[in-house]
Amino acid sequence: MSGPSDWPLPKAGVRFIVPQYLLDKMQKNTLTRGLYIRAAGYYPNAAGHHVSRSAHADDLLLYCMGGEGCVQVNGVVHPVTKGSLIMLPKGVAHSYGASLQQPWTMYWIHFSGLDVAAFWQHLGFCEERPVSSIGLAPRFTSDFQILMQIGTTDFLENSLVYGANLLRQMLSLVRVMQHQNIESRSRFSLDAIHELMYESLHMDLDLDMLAQAANMSRAAFCRRYKTVTGTSPYKHYLYLKMERACQLLGTTDQSVARVAELMGYSDTYYFSRIFRNMMGMPPSQYRAKRYG
């Protein structure tokens, strides 16, 4: 397999490659042989990132979170901007690289499986259009972040089974997002607001930042958000934090204190109290039930 490149990992970047013995298990497991992860990563502000493959034996998906760059397939150059999804099935020779002036931030994943060809067909891939726009996609971003957590802990077969089926869900969601990408900067966009929330789960909610992104005053933004969603931005943000905490408790071995820290809480007791109020049980009990 051609596999991921050996491009130097940027600061705060992530890259993991699933060991061959686990790939062998994924190929045989009835839950994963249709679609499974070979490698994945996250390159923030990837200045100098450039890859060229004349022989490509992996299936590859890249999602641009920010910045810009381009991808070349069959001699045709396609621009890549924030919200672009690059689709590169095996056998498609290609090259791609980040802009020198505004280098991209990119999630990527190499995958294989018996169902891959069917998924490419479902996504409407053609070599003339290897780049698709799905816009700001907070759920998609969150799923990638979960995959990064799986890959940066000890490799466990159960975690990779979870990751494989999460990938199946992500690819299924792409087609929906392709059709729903009607985002406009001139109007209130929940996608853009929720994307900012997802990117800020490790700290306190900044209502002023969200209001500025929506081109509204803080008060007007809160009123509009509640009218559209039926809840306050703070309550939804708290729900997202606890949802992410549940994912970390259920898919990693990190301590409750570390999960609290990742969610922006320096006081583990305070985090546990909020978690219990929302989930009906403390974090330790949730983890025990999850694994039990």
C-alpha positions as CSV (number, residue, x, y, z in Angstrom):
1,M,0.0,0.0,0.0
2,S,1.2,3.5,-0.7
3,G,0.1,4.7,2.8
4,P,0.4,8.1,4.4
5,S,3.4,10.4,3.6
6,D,6.3,10.9,5.9
7,W,5.9,14.6,5.8
8,P,7.2,16.1,9.1
9,L,4.4,16.3,11.7
10,P,3.6,19.9,12.6
11,K,3.3,21.1,16.2
12,A,0.0,19.9,17.7
13,G,-0.4,17.6,14.7
14,V,-1.6,14.0,14.9
15,R,-0.7,11.0,12.7
16,F,-1.3,7.3,13.4
17,I,-0.9,4.2,11.4
18,V,-2.8,1.0,12.4
19,P,-0.4,-1.9,12.9
20,Q,-0.5,-4.7,10.3
21,Y,-1.6,-7.4,12.8
22,L,-4.7,-5.3,13.6
23,L,-5.4,-4.6,9.9
24,D,-5.4,-8.4,9.4
25,K,-8.0,-8.7,12.1
26,M,-10.1,-5.8,10.6
27,Q,-10.1,-7.6,7.3
28,K,-11.5,-10.8,8.9
29,N,-13.9,-9.2,11.3
30,T,-17.5,-9.2,10.0
31,L,-18.1,-5.8,11.7
32,T,-15.2,-4.1,10.0
33,R,-14.2,-5.9,6.8
34,G,-16.5,-3.8,4.7
35,L,-14.8,-0.5,5.8
36,Y,-11.9,0.0,8.2
37,I,-9.2,2.6,9.0
38,R,-5.6,2.2,7.9
39,A,-4.2,5.5,9.0
40,A,-5.4,9.0,9.9
41,G,-4.2,12.4,11.0
42,Y,-4.6,16.1,11.6
43,Y,-2.3,18.7,10.3
44,P,-2.9,22.3,11.7
45,N,-1.6,25.2,9.8
46,A,0.4,22.8,7.6
47,A,2.9,25.2,5.9
48,G,4.9,23.3,3.3
49,H,2.6,20.3,3.2
50,H,2.9,18.7,-0.2
51,V,2.3,15.2,-1.4
52,S,2.6,13.6,-4.8
53,R,1.7,10.0,-5.6
54,S,2.0,8.4,-9.1
55,A,1.1,5.0,-7.8
56,H,-1.7,5.1,-5.2
57,A,-3.1,2.0,-3.6
58,D,-5.0,3.5,-0.7
59,D,-8.4,5.1,-0.5
60,L,-8.0,8.6,0.9
61,L,-10.3,11.3,2.2
62,L,-9.1,14.8,3.3
63,Y,-11.2,17.5,4.9
64,C,-9.9,21.2,4.9
65,M,-10.8,22.9,8.1
66,G,-9.1,26.2,7.2
67,G,-6.7,27.9,4.9
68,E,-6.4,26.8,1.3
69,G,-4.4,24.8,-1.2
70,C,-5.0,22.7,-4.3
71,V,-5.1,19.2,-5.6
72,Q,-4.1,18.0,-9.1
73,V,-5.7,14.9,-10.8
74,N,-5.1,14.0,-14.4
75,G,-3.2,17.3,-15.0
76,V,-6.1,19.4,-13.8
77,V,-5.7,21.7,-10.7
78,H,-8.6,22.0,-8.4
79,P,-8.7,24.7,-5.6
80,V,-9.2,23.6,-2.0
81,T,-10.7,26.0,0.5
82,K,-12.2,25.8,4.0
83,G,-15.0,23.3,3.9
84,S,-13.6,21.4,0.9
85,L,-13.6,17.6,0.9
86,I,-10.9,15.9,-1.2
87,M,-11.8,12.4,-2.5
88,L,-9.0,10.2,-3.8
89,P,-9.9,6.5,-4.4
90,K,-7.1,4.0,-4.9
91,G,-5.6,4.0,-8.4
92,V,-6.1,7.7,-8.9
93,A,-2.6,9.3,-9.3
94,H,-2.6,12.8,-7.7
95,S,-0.7,15.5,-6.0
96,Y,-1.8,18.1,-3.5
97,G,-0.3,20.9,-1.4
98,A,-1.1,23.7,1.0
99,S,-1.0,27.4,0.0
100,L,2.2,29.2,0.8
101,Q,0.3,32.3,1.9
102,Q,-2.6,30.6,3.7
103,P,-1.6,27.0,4.5
104,W,-4.5,24.7,5.2
105,T,-5.5,22.9,8.3
106,M,-6.4,19.3,7.3
107,Y,-7.9,16.1,8.6
108,W,-7.2,13.0,6.6
109,I,-7.9,9.3,6.6
110,H,-6.7,6.3,4.7
111,F,-9.1,3.4,4.6
112,S,-9.9,0.1,2.9
113,G,-12.7,-2.5,2.8
114,L,-15.0,-4.5,0.7
115,D,-17.6,-1.7,0.7
116,V,-15.3,1.2,-0.4
117,A,-16.2,1.1,-4.1
118,A,-19.9,1.3,-3.2
119,F,-19.3,4.3,-0.9
120,W,-17.3,6.2,-3.7
121,Q,-20.3,5.6,-6.0
122,H,-22.7,6.8,-3.3
123,L,-20.6,10.0,-2.9
124,G,-20.8,10.6,-6.6
125,F,-17.0,10.6,-7.1
126,C,-15.6,11.2,-10.5
127,E,-12.0,12.1,-11.4
128,E,-13.1,15.3,-13.1
129,R,-14.4,16.5,-9.7
130,P,-12.2,15.2,-6.8
131,V,-13.1,18.2,-4.6
132,S,-16.6,18.5,-3.1
133,S,-17.8,21.3,-0.8
134,I,-19.6,20.4,2.4
135,G,-19.0,23.7,4.1
136,L,-18.7,24.0,7.9
137,A,-19.7,20.6,9.3
138,P,-19.5,20.5,13.1
139,R,-20.7,16.9,13.3
140,F,-18.1,15.8,10.7
141,T,-15.3,17.7,12.6
142,S,-16.4,16.1,15.9
143,D,-16.2,12.6,14.4
144,F,-12.7,13.3,13.1
145,Q,-11.7,14.4,16.6
146,I,-13.0,11.2,18.0
147,L,-10.9,9.2,15.5
148,M,-7.8,11.2,16.5
149,Q,-8.5,10.2,20.2
150,I,-8.8,6.6,19.2
151,G,-5.5,6.7,17.3
152,T,-3.5,8.5,20.0
153,T,-4.3,5.9,22.8
154,D,-3.2,2.4,23.0
155,F,-4.5,0.4,19.9
156,L,-7.4,-1.8,21.0
157,E,-9.3,-3.9,18.7
158,N,-12.7,-2.8,20.2
159,S,-11.7,0.9,19.7
160,L,-10.8,0.2,16.0
161,V,-14.2,-1.6,15.5
162,Y,-15.8,1.6,16.9
163,G,-13.7,3.8,14.6
164,A,-14.5,1.7,11.6
165,N,-18.2,2.0,12.1
166,L,-17.8,5.7,12.9
167,L,-16.1,6.1,9.5
168,R,-19.0,4.3,7.9
169,Q,-21.4,6.8,9.5
170,M,-19.1,9.7,8.4
171,L,-19.1,8.6,4.7
172,S,-22.9,8.2,4.8
173,L,-23.2,11.7,6.2
174,V,-21.1,13.3,3.5
175,R,-23.7,12.8,0.8
176,V,-26.3,14.5,3.0
177,M,-24.0,17.4,3.7
178,Q,-23.2,17.8,0.0
179,H,-26.9,18.4,-0.7
180,Q,-27.4,20.6,2.3
181,N,-24.5,22.9,1.7
182,I,-26.5,26.0,1.2
183,E,-24.7,28.1,3.8
184,S,-24.7,31.8,3.2
185,R,-22.5,34.4,5.0
186,S,-25.3,36.9,4.7
187,R,-27.7,35.1,7.0
188,F,-27.8,33.5,10.4
189,S,-26.1,30.1,10.0
190,L,-26.4,27.4,12.7
191,D,-23.7,25.4,11.0
192,A,-21.2,28.2,11.4
193,I,-22.2,28.9,15.0
194,H,-22.0,25.2,16.0
195,E,-18.7,24.8,14.2
196,L,-17.3,27.6,16.5
197,M,-18.8,25.8,19.5
198,Y,-17.2,22.5,18.6
199,E,-13.8,24.2,18.1
200,S,-14.1,25.8,21.6
201,L,-15.1,22.8,23.7
202,H,-11.8,23.0,25.6
203,M,-12.6,26.4,27.1
204,D,-15.5,28.6,28.3
205,L,-18.2,29.7,25.9
206,D,-17.5,33.1,24.4
207,L,-20.9,34.5,23.5
208,D,-19.3,37.7,22.2
209,M,-17.3,35.7,19.6
210,L,-20.4,33.8,18.5
211,A,-22.4,37.0,18.2
212,Q,-19.7,38.6,16.2
213,A,-19.6,35.6,13.8
214,A,-23.4,36.1,13.3
215,N,-23.0,39.9,12.8
216,M,-25.3,40.5,15.8
217,S,-25.2,42.1,19.2
218,R,-24.9,39.6,22.0
219,A,-28.5,40.1,23.2
220,A,-29.9,39.8,19.6
221,F,-27.8,36.7,19.0
222,C,-29.1,34.9,22.1
223,R,-32.7,35.8,21.2
224,R,-32.3,34.6,17.7
225,Y,-30.6,31.4,18.7
226,K,-33.3,30.5,21.1
227,T,-36.0,31.3,18.6
228,V,-34.3,28.9,16.0
229,T,-33.3,26.1,18.3
230,G,-35.6,26.3,21.3
231,T,-32.8,26.5,23.8
232,S,-30.0,28.9,24.8
233,P,-26.6,28.8,23.3
234,Y,-25.1,28.1,26.7
235,K,-27.3,25.1,27.3
236,H,-26.5,23.7,23.8
237,Y,-22.8,24.3,24.4
238,L,-22.9,22.5,27.7
239,Y,-24.7,19.6,26.0
240,L,-21.9,19.4,23.4
241,K,-19.2,19.4,26.1
242,M,-20.9,16.5,28.0
243,E,-21.5,14.6,24.7
244,R,-17.7,14.9,23.9
245,A,-16.9,13.9,27.5
246,C,-19.1,10.8,27.1
247,Q,-17.2,9.9,23.9
248,L,-13.8,10.2,25.6
249,L,-15.0,8.2,28.6
250,G,-16.3,5.5,26.3
251,T,-13.5,5.2,23.8
252,T,-10.3,6.1,25.6
253,D,-8.6,5.1,28.9
254,Q,-8.0,8.7,30.0
255,S,-8.8,9.5,33.6
256,V,-11.9,11.4,34.6
257,A,-9.6,14.2,35.7
258,R,-7.9,14.3,32.3
259,V,-11.3,14.3,30.5
260,A,-12.4,17.2,32.7
261,E,-9.2,19.1,31.8
262,L,-9.8,18.4,28.1
263,M,-13.3,19.9,28.4
264,G,-11.9,23.0,30.0
265,Y,-12.6,22.2,33.7
266,S,-9.8,22.6,36.2
267,D,-12.1,21.4,39.0
268,T,-12.8,17.7,38.5
269,Y,-15.5,17.8,41.2
270,Y,-17.3,20.6,39.4
271,F,-17.1,18.8,36.1
272,S,-18.5,15.6,37.7
273,R,-21.4,17.5,39.2
274,I,-22.3,19.0,35.8
275,F,-21.9,15.6,34.1
276,R,-24.2,14.0,36.7
277,N,-26.8,16.7,36.4
278,M,-27.0,16.1,32.6
279,M,-26.4,12.4,32.3
280,G,-28.0,11.2,35.5
281,M,-24.9,9.5,36.8
282,P,-21.2,10.4,37.6
283,P,-18.5,10.0,35.0
284,S,-17.0,6.9,36.7
285,Q,-20.4,5.2,36.7
286,Y,-21.0,6.1,33.1
287,R,-17.6,4.6,32.1
288,A,-18.4,1.4,34.1
289,K,-21.8,1.0,32.4
290,R,-20.2,1.8,29.0
291,Y,-17.7,-1.0,29.3
292,G,-19.7,-3.4,31.5
